[in-house]
Amino acid sequence: MKTSELRGKSIAELQNELFERRKEQFNLRMQQANGRLTRPDQLKKVRREIARIKTVQNENARLSDTP
């Protein structure tokens, strides 16, 4: 998901998206531990998506804090 798409979402939608990505990351890590991960590049993609979501959340928090 692109950063511009994330900026258009509400706080609740961002929280939900982060929760879904964390679940996906957990499932991928379990697959890797069991030796069943077919596409190792997915871990990197999910990790970066989580970082994008957190960045947008921090931007929103800073904007709401400034007078």
C-alpha positions as CSV (number, residue, x, y, z in Angstrom):
1,M,0.0,0.0,0.0
2,K,1.3,3.4,-0.9
3,T,1.9,6.1,1.6
4,S,-0.5,8.5,-0.1
5,E,-3.3,5.9,0.3
6,L,-2.4,5.6,4.0
7,R,-2.6,9.3,4.6
8,G,-6.2,9.4,3.4
9,K,-7.3,6.9,6.1
10,S,-8.6,7.7,9.5
11,I,-6.9,6.8,12.8
12,A,-9.1,3.8,13.3
13,E,-8.5,2.5,9.8
14,L,-4.7,2.9,10.3
15,Q,-4.9,1.0,13.6
16,N,-6.9,-1.8,11.9
17,E,-4.4,-1.9,9.0
18,L,-1.5,-2.1,11.5
19,F,-3.2,-5.0,13.3
20,E,-3.7,-6.9,10.1
21,R,-0.1,-6.4,9.0
22,R,1.2,-7.6,12.4
23,K,-0.9,-10.7,12.1
24,E,0.4,-11.3,8.7
25,Q,4.0,-10.8,9.9
26,F,3.4,-13.3,12.7
27,N,2.0,-15.9,10.4
28,L,5.0,-15.5,8.0
29,R,7.4,-15.9,10.9
30,M,5.7,-19.1,11.9
31,Q,5.9,-20.4,8.4
32,Q,9.6,-19.5,8.3
33,A,10.2,-21.3,11.5
34,N,8.5,-24.4,10.2
35,G,10.3,-24.3,6.9
36,R,7.2,-23.7,4.9
37,L,7.8,-20.1,3.8
38,T,7.7,-20.2,0.0
39,R,8.4,-16.5,-0.6
40,P,10.9,-15.0,1.9
41,D,10.6,-11.6,0.3
42,Q,7.1,-11.2,1.8
43,L,8.7,-10.7,5.3
44,K,10.5,-7.7,4.0
45,K,7.4,-6.2,2.3
46,V,5.3,-6.6,5.4
47,R,7.9,-5.1,7.6
48,R,8.1,-2.1,5.4
49,E,4.3,-1.7,5.3
50,I,4.3,-1.7,9.1
51,A,6.9,1.0,9.0
52,R,4.9,3.1,6.6
53,I,1.8,2.8,8.7
54,K,3.6,3.8,11.9
55,T,5.2,6.8,10.0
56,V,1.8,8.1,9.0
57,Q,0.5,7.6,12.5
58,N,3.4,9.6,13.9
59,E,2.8,12.4,11.3
60,N,-0.9,12.5,12.3
61,A,0.0,12.7,16.0
62,R,2.4,15.6,15.4
63,L,-0.1,17.5,13.3
64,S,-2.8,17.1,16.0
65,D,-0.4,18.2,18.7
66,T,0.6,21.5,17.1
67,P,-1.6,24.5,17.9
